[in-house]
């Protein structure tokens, strides 16, 4: 059985990839949308970083 941290890392990695796919699929993205997606990605990256640090401990 996978470690809970590994499962969480997979989940947030998938969430980040979904956001990137949304952004890349749009041909006419607005500045507001770009900012919103950027903020969501920042939160996900923060969580991934924290999980990686926890995994190493």
Buried (B, 14 or more C-beta within 10 A) or exposed (E): EEEEBEEBBEBBEEBBEEBEEEBEEEEEEEEEEEEEBEEBBEEBEEBBEEBEEEEEE
